[in-house]
């Protein structure tokens, strides 16, 4: 069924699964494995590459001349979109939103911000007093009125087309699961497309794997509703049964004071993976996601017989923009 959806190659797949032996021993809980979606290869990689493999051909099919997308200042999605556009000869406009309360200069100029420019994207900052979706809609309409064919990709590449990338990821995981006997998948969830795709994949392939999202932005009820609504659309595309609302699980205990704002848990998790496994998490998504996994292990939510797969969604390039948070 997935083969009927047009896809182009942008990344290196399948991504490897590695056993976090040192961290598993350190936490004295379940066996922890990590799926290295930080190694997809598209301008330092990340989970959005999977989504863009379905979104970019849809843009090309619609004869797009310009791709417009939105995201936070240090958006990994924006950087990967800029990279995909560079690779496929498309123009890219990124509309960035300032979400931190008091960001230092490094946050505003290094990491993904620098790479966006290096990749040739035009970057526009949404005024602080305006809603980014309303603002981006006006920008797109204005560009269209001048005769340019625009294709808009939502934040995180999260719609029913982009989420197909994580149906494909779930298929990858199932192919290798005879080696690992996985019981749970844990990952950071934000714009909802990754978790929606995984849940739709679970339904489509009739798997019993439990999927747990760690919210990096919204409270539990809002995040779960966003994921559920997106997953329903993906299930409709796949023509499979729609999942039950109870299957959508997203913890909101690890967001901290807001999206992109550093937390003690994120700093602990990022330091732990770096020092024990030589793996670099990012401050916004995977760092908080792994902090959530650590928290759930400490709360005895898993048994020692469980085998947990953590999906590393990428973004370590933004660490340089957050050095201040680690030096406090």
C-alpha positions in Angstrom: 0.0 0.0 0.0 2.8 2.4 0.8 4.3 1.9 -2.6 1.4 3.8 -4.2 2.5 7.0 -2.6 5.2 8.9 -4.6 8.5 9.1 -2.7 12.0 10.4 -3.6 15.3 9.5 -2.0 16.7 12.2 0.3 18.2 10.2 3.1 20.1 7.0 4.1 17.6 4.4 5.1 17.1 2.1 6.9 18.7 3.9 9.8 20.6 1.7 12.3 19.3 0.5 15.6 22.0 0.4 18.4 21.9 -1.1 21.9 22.5 1.5 24.6 24.3 -1.0 26.8 26.1 1.5 29.0 23.0 3.7 29.6 20.8 0.6 30.2 23.2 -0.6 32.9 23.5 2.9 34.4 19.7 3.3 34.7 19.3 -0.3 35.9 16.0 -0.7 34.1 14.8 -2.1 30.8 17.1 -2.7 27.8 17.3 0.5 25.8 17.9 0.6 22.1 18.1 3.7 19.9 17.0 4.2 16.3 19.5 6.6 14.7 17.2 8.9 12.7 19.8 11.6 13.5 21.9 9.8 10.8 19.6 10.2 7.8 22.3 12.2 6.1 20.4 15.3 4.7 22.5 18.3 5.9 23.2 16.6 9.3 20.0 14.6 9.1 17.0 14.2 11.4 13.5 12.8 11.4 12.0 15.4 9.0 14.0 13.8 6.2 11.5 10.9 6.2 8.6 13.3 5.9 10.2 15.3 3.1 10.7 12.2 1.0 6.9 12.3 0.6 6.3 16.0 0.7 8.9 17.2 -1.9 7.5 14.9 -4.7 4.0 16.2 -3.9 5.4 19.8 -4.3 7.0 18.9 -7.6 3.8 17.2 -8.8 2.0 20.4 -8.0 4.6 22.4 -10.1 5.9 24.3 -7.1 8.4 27.1 -7.8 8.8 28.0 -4.1 8.6 26.0 -0.9 7.4 27.9 2.1 7.6 26.4 5.6 7.5 27.6 9.2 9.2 26.8 12.5 11.1 28.0 15.5 14.3 29.9 15.1 16.4 26.7 15.6 14.0 24.5 13.7 15.5 21.2 12.5 12.6 20.9 10.1 13.4 24.2 8.5 17.0 23.2 8.0 16.1 19.9 6.4 13.5 21.5 4.2 16.2 24.0 3.0 18.5 21.1 2.3 15.9 19.1 0.4 15.1 22.2 -1.7 18.8 22.8 -2.4 19.1 19.2 -3.6 16.0 19.4 -5.8 16.6 22.8 -7.3 13.6 24.5 -5.5 13.6 27.9 -3.9 12.9 27.9 -0.1 11.4 30.5 2.2 11.5 29.9 5.9 9.3 31.9 8.2 10.8 31.7 11.7 9.0 32.2 15.0 10.7 33.4 18.2 9.5 31.1 21.0 12.2 31.6 23.7 11.7 34.3 26.3 15.1 35.9 26.2 17.4 34.2 23.7 21.1 35.0 23.5 22.9 36.0 20.3 24.2 32.4 19.8 20.6 31.1 19.6 19.7 33.7 17.0 22.7 33.3 14.8 24.4 29.8 15.1 23.3 26.2 14.6 20.4 25.8 12.3 20.1 29.5 11.6 23.6 29.5 10.0 22.9 26.3 8.1 19.7 27.6 6.6 21.6 30.5 5.1 24.4 28.2 3.9 21.8 26.0 2.2 20.5 29.0 0.3 17.1 29.5 2.0 15.6 32.9 2.4 14.6 33.5 6.1 11.9 35.8 7.3 11.1 36.5 11.0 7.5 36.5 12.1 6.7 39.6 14.1 6.3 38.8 17.8 2.8 40.3 18.0 1.5 38.0 15.2 0.3 34.4 15.0 2.7 32.5 12.8 0.0 30.6 10.9 -1.9 33.8 10.1 1.2 35.6 9.2 2.5 32.8 6.9 -0.9 32.6 5.2 -0.7 36.3 4.4 2.9 35.9 3.1 2.0 33.0 0.9 -1.1 34.7 -0.5 1.0 37.8 -1.3 3.6 35.7 -3.1 0.9 33.8 -5.1 -0.7 37.1 -6.1 2.5 38.0 -7.9 2.3 34.8 -10.0 4.6 32.4 -8.1 3.4 28.8 -7.6 3.9 28.2 -3.8 3.8 24.9 -2.0 3.3 25.3 1.8 4.8 22.7 4.2 3.4 23.0 7.7 5.7 23.2 10.8 7.5 19.9 11.3 6.3 18.6 7.9 3.4 17.3 9.9 0.4 16.5 7.8 -1.0 13.3 6.4 1.5 13.3 3.5 4.6 13.9 5.7 3.5 11.4 8.3 3.7 8.6 5.8 7.5 8.8 6.4 6.9 7.4 9.9 4.6 4.7 8.6 7.6 3.7 6.6 9.8 4.0 9.7 7.5 1.7 11.6 7.8 -0.8 8.7 11.6 -0.6 9.1 11.4 -1.3 12.8 9.1 -4.3 12.3 11.6 -5.8 9.8 14.3 -5.8 12.4 12.3 -6.5 15.5 13.0 -10.3 15.4 16.5 -9.2 16.6 15.3 -7.1 19.5 11.9 -8.2 20.6 10.9 -4.6 21.3 8.0 -3.9 23.6 7.8 -0.1 23.4 8.8 2.9 21.2 9.5 6.2 23.0 10.2 9.5 21.2 9.8 13.2 21.4 6.5 14.5 20.0 5.9 18.1 19.0 4.1 18.9 15.7 2.5 15.5 15.8 3.5 13.9 12.5 6.1 11.5 13.8 3.8 10.0 16.4 0.8 10.0 14.1 2.8 8.1 11.4 4.0 5.6 13.9 0.5 5.0 15.3 -1.0 4.7 11.8 1.8 2.2 11.0 1.0 0.2 14.1 -2.6 0.0 13.0 -1.8 -0.8 9.4 0.7 -3.5 10.2 -1.4 -4.8 13.1 1.4 -4.6 15.7 1.2 -4.8 19.5 4.2 -2.4 20.0 3.3 0.4 22.5 4.1 3.9 21.3 4.8 6.6 23.9 5.3 10.3 23.0 7.1 12.8 25.2 5.6 16.2 24.5 8.0 19.0 24.0 5.4 21.8 23.7 1.8 21.2 24.5 0.0 19.8 27.5 -1.0 16.2 27.4 -4.7 16.6 26.3 -3.8 19.0 23.5 -0.9 17.0 22.3 -2.8 13.7 22.3 -5.7 15.3 20.4 -3.3 16.7 17.8 -1.7 13.3 17.3 -5.0 11.5 17.2 -6.5 13.8 14.6 -3.5 13.5 12.4 -3.2 9.7 12.8 -6.9 9.4 11.7 -6.1 11.2 8.4 -3.1 8.9 7.8 -5.2 5.8 8.5 -7.7 7.1 6.0 -5.0 7.4 3.4 -3.8 3.9 4.1 -7.4 2.6 4.1 -6.9 0.8 7.4 -9.0 0.8 10.6 -8.8 4.0 12.5 -6.9 3.7 15.8 -8.7 4.1 19.2 -8.2 7.3 21.0 -6.8 5.4 24.0 -3.8 4.2 21.9 -2.5 7.8 21.8 -0.2 8.4 24.8 1.9 11.6 25.3 3.4 12.7 28.6 3.7 16.4 29.2 5.8 16.3 32.4 9.1 17.1 30.6 8.2 20.3 28.6 9.5 22.6 31.4 8.6 26.3 31.0 8.0 26.0 27.3 9.1 24.8 23.8 12.8 25.1 23.4 13.4 26.3 27.0 16.1 24.2 28.6 15.3 21.9 31.5 17.4 20.1 34.1 16.1 16.8 32.8 17.2 17.6 29.2 20.7 18.6 30.4 21.0 15.4 32.4 19.8 13.3 29.5 22.1 15.0 27.0 25.1 14.7 29.2 24.3 11.1 30.0 24.1 10.0 26.3 27.2 12.0 25.4 29.4 10.6 28.2 28.1 7.0 28.2 27.4 6.4 24.5 29.1 9.2 22.5 25.7 10.1 21.1 24.6 13.7 20.9 21.0 14.6 21.6 19.5 18.0 20.9 18.1 20.5 23.5 14.6 20.9 22.0 13.4 17.4 21.0 15.5 14.3 21.7 17.0 15.7 24.9 13.6 16.2 26.4 12.4 13.0 24.9 15.1 11.0 26.5 14.6 12.9 29.8 11.0 11.6 29.6 12.3 8.0 29.1 14.6 8.4 32.1 11.7 9.7 34.2 9.4 6.8 33.2 12.2 4.3 34.0 12.6 5.9 37.5 8.9 5.7 38.0 9.0 2.0 37.3 6.7 2.3 34.2 8.8 -0.5 32.6 10.0 -3.9 33.7 13.6 -5.1 33.4 12.3 -7.6 30.7 11.0 -4.7 28.5 13.0 -3.7 25.4 12.6 0.0 24.7 13.4 1.6 21.3 14.1 5.4 21.6 13.9 7.2 18.3 16.6 9.8 18.0 15.0 12.5 15.9 18.2 14.5 15.3 19.0 18.1 15.9 22.4 18.0 17.6 23.5 20.9 15.3 21.6 23.2 17.6 23.7 22.3 20.6 26.0 25.2 19.7 23.0 27.6 20.0 22.4 26.3 23.6 25.9 26.2 25.1 24.7 28.9 27.6 22.2 26.4 29.0 24.9 23.8 29.8 27.2 26.4 31.4 24.8 27.6 34.1 
